[in-house]
Protein backbone atom coordinates (compact mmCIF):
# COMPACT_ATOMS: atom_id res chain seq x y z
CA UNK A 1 0.00 0.00 0.00
CA UNK A 2 2.87 2.42 0.72
CA UNK A 3 4.13 2.06 -2.84
CA UNK A 4 0.71 2.66 -4.37
CA UNK A 5 0.05 5.72 -2.17
CA UNK A 6 3.46 7.13 -3.02
CA UNK A 7 2.81 6.73 -6.74
CA UNK A 8 -0.52 8.55 -6.43
CA UNK A 9 1.49 11.54 -5.15
CA UNK A 10 3.92 11.20 -8.07
CA UNK A 11 0.96 10.97 -10.44
CA UNK A 12 -0.40 14.33 -9.24
CA UNK A 13 2.83 15.97 -10.37
CA UNK A 14 3.06 14.10 -13.67
CA UNK A 15 -0.51 15.13 -14.53
CA UNK A 16 0.14 18.79 -13.70
CA UNK A 17 0.51 21.14 -16.68
CA UNK A 18 4.24 21.55 -16.02
CA UNK A 19 4.76 17.88 -16.90
CA UNK A 20 1.79 16.88 -19.01
CA UNK A 21 2.10 19.81 -21.45
CA UNK A 22 5.27 18.21 -22.83
CA UNK A 23 3.88 14.68 -22.64
CA UNK A 24 0.66 15.02 -24.71
CA UNK A 25 -1.26 12.19 -26.32
CA UNK A 26 -0.69 13.64 -29.79
CA UNK A 27 2.05 15.48 -31.63
CA UNK A 28 0.95 18.98 -30.62
CA UNK A 29 2.43 20.18 -27.33
CA UNK A 30 0.07 21.69 -24.79
CA UNK A 31 0.55 25.04 -23.09
CA UNK A 32 -0.70 27.10 -20.18
CA UNK A 33 -2.24 26.00 -16.92
CA UNK A 34 -5.33 24.89 -18.85
CA UNK A 35 -3.22 22.64 -21.13
CA UNK A 36 -4.64 23.97 -24.40
CA UNK A 37 -3.08 23.06 -27.73
CA UNK A 38 0.08 25.05 -28.39
CA UNK A 39 -0.58 28.07 -30.55
CA UNK A 40 1.35 28.89 -33.74
CA UNK A 41 0.77 25.41 -35.22
CA UNK A 42 3.71 23.86 -33.37
CA UNK A 43 4.23 20.10 -33.79
CA UNK A 44 6.58 17.58 -32.14
CA UNK A 45 8.79 16.69 -35.11
CA UNK A 46 10.91 13.56 -35.39
CA UNK A 47 13.38 14.47 -32.64
CA UNK A 48 10.89 16.33 -30.41
CA UNK A 49 12.30 19.80 -31.11
CA UNK A 50 9.64 20.96 -33.57
CA UNK A 51 9.31 21.12 -37.33
CA UNK A 52 10.86 23.43 -39.92
CA UNK A 53 10.86 27.06 -38.80
CA UNK A 54 8.77 26.22 -35.72
CA UNK A 55 11.58 24.77 -33.62
CA UNK A 56 11.01 24.87 -29.85
CA UNK A 57 14.23 26.82 -29.30
CA UNK A 58 13.03 29.68 -31.51
CA UNK A 59 10.74 30.88 -28.71
CA UNK A 60 11.83 28.85 -25.67
CA UNK A 61 15.16 30.43 -24.86
CA UNK A 62 17.75 29.14 -22.37
CA UNK A 63 15.89 30.83 -19.50
CA UNK A 64 12.38 32.08 -18.71
CA UNK A 65 11.61 35.35 -20.44
CA UNK A 66 10.22 37.98 -18.05
CA UNK A 67 6.56 38.96 -18.24
CA UNK A 68 3.17 37.28 -18.28
CA UNK A 69 2.50 34.85 -21.11
CA UNK A 70 6.14 34.74 -22.17
CA UNK A 71 7.63 31.34 -23.03
CA UNK A 72 9.30 29.37 -20.27
CA UNK A 73 12.89 28.51 -21.04
CA UNK A 74 15.56 25.88 -20.76
CA UNK A 75 18.55 25.15 -23.02
CA UNK A 76 17.18 21.64 -23.65
CA UNK A 77 13.52 22.60 -24.34
CA UNK A 78 11.85 19.79 -26.29
CA UNK A 79 9.22 17.09 -26.22
CA UNK A 80 10.11 13.41 -26.17
CA UNK A 81 10.94 12.24 -29.72
CA UNK A 82 8.26 10.83 -32.01
CA UNK A 83 9.48 7.24 -31.59
CA UNK A 84 9.20 7.42 -27.76
CA UNK A 85 6.44 9.92 -26.95
CA UNK A 86 6.20 9.10 -23.23
CA UNK A 87 2.54 10.10 -23.13
CA UNK A 88 1.18 11.19 -19.74
CA UNK A 89 -2.04 12.81 -20.96
CA UNK A 90 -5.07 10.55 -20.52
CA UNK A 91 -3.18 7.85 -18.60
CA UNK A 92 -4.60 6.46 -15.39
CA UNK A 93 -2.25 6.01 -12.41
CA UNK A 94 -2.15 2.28 -13.20
CA UNK A 95 -1.27 2.85 -16.87
CA UNK A 96 1.34 5.52 -16.18
CA UNK A 97 3.11 3.51 -13.48
CA UNK A 98 3.39 0.52 -15.81
CA UNK A 99 4.61 2.74 -18.63
CA UNK A 100 7.31 4.33 -16.46
CA UNK A 101 8.66 0.91 -15.54
CA UNK A 102 8.67 -0.42 -19.11
CA UNK A 103 11.98 0.32 -20.85
CA UNK A 104 10.26 -0.13 -24.22
CA UNK A 105 7.94 2.78 -23.36
CA UNK A 106 10.11 4.98 -21.11
CA UNK A 107 13.03 5.85 -23.36
CA UNK A 108 15.04 2.79 -22.36
CA UNK A 109 15.54 4.04 -18.81
CA UNK A 110 16.37 1.79 -15.87
CA UNK A 111 14.89 2.59 -12.45
CA UNK A 112 18.14 4.37 -11.55
CA UNK A 113 18.00 6.39 -14.78
CA UNK A 114 14.39 7.37 -14.03
CA UNK A 115 15.40 8.57 -10.57
CA UNK A 116 18.34 10.48 -12.06
CA UNK A 117 16.01 12.01 -14.65
CA UNK A 118 13.49 13.34 -12.13
CA UNK A 119 16.20 14.37 -9.69
CA UNK A 120 18.68 16.24 -11.86
CA UNK A 121 17.49 16.76 -15.44
CA UNK A 122 17.36 20.53 -15.89
CA UNK A 123 14.27 20.31 -18.08
CA UNK A 124 12.41 18.41 -15.35
CA UNK A 125 13.66 20.85 -12.71
CA UNK A 126 12.42 23.81 -14.76
CA UNK A 127 8.86 22.71 -13.94
CA UNK A 128 9.40 24.11 -10.46
CA UNK A 129 10.54 27.49 -11.81
CA UNK A 130 7.76 28.17 -14.31
CA UNK A 131 7.42 31.32 -16.37
CA UNK A 132 5.54 34.27 -14.89
CA UNK A 133 1.86 33.50 -14.43
CA UNK A 134 2.18 29.70 -14.61
CA UNK A 135 1.55 27.43 -11.63
CA UNK A 136 4.08 25.10 -10.06
CA UNK A 137 3.42 21.37 -9.69
CA UNK A 138 1.30 20.41 -6.65
CA UNK A 139 4.30 19.08 -4.66
CA UNK A 140 7.70 20.61 -4.06
CA UNK A 141 10.46 19.00 -6.10
CA UNK A 142 11.87 17.45 -2.91
CA UNK A 143 8.48 15.96 -1.98
CA UNK A 144 8.07 14.65 -5.55
CA UNK A 145 11.48 12.95 -5.50
CA UNK A 146 10.78 11.54 -2.02
CA UNK A 147 7.43 10.10 -3.19
CA UNK A 148 9.07 8.64 -6.30
CA UNK A 149 11.78 7.03 -4.18
CA UNK A 150 9.17 5.66 -1.75
CA UNK A 151 7.29 4.17 -4.69
CA UNK A 152 10.47 2.45 -5.90
CA UNK A 153 11.71 1.41 -2.42
CA UNK A 154 8.42 -0.32 -1.61
CA UNK A 155 8.25 -2.33 -4.82
CA UNK A 156 7.24 0.14 -7.57
CA UNK A 157 3.72 -1.25 -7.38
CA UNK A 158 1.22 0.10 -9.86
CA UNK A 159 -2.02 1.40 -8.37
CA UNK A 160 -4.99 -0.83 -9.18
CA UNK A 161 -6.80 -0.01 -12.42
CA UNK A 162 -9.57 1.49 -10.24
CA UNK A 163 -6.94 3.88 -8.72
CA UNK A 164 -7.04 2.29 -5.25
Secondary structure, 3 states (H helix, E strand, C coil): CHHHHHHHHHHHHHCCHHHHCCCCCCCCCEECCCCEECHHHCCCCCCCCEECCEEHHHHCCCCCCCCCCCCCCCCCCCCCCHHHCCCCCCCCHHHHHHHHHCCCCCCCCCHHHHHHHHHHCHHHHHHHCCCCCCCCCCCCHHHHHHHHHHHHHCCCCCCCCCCC
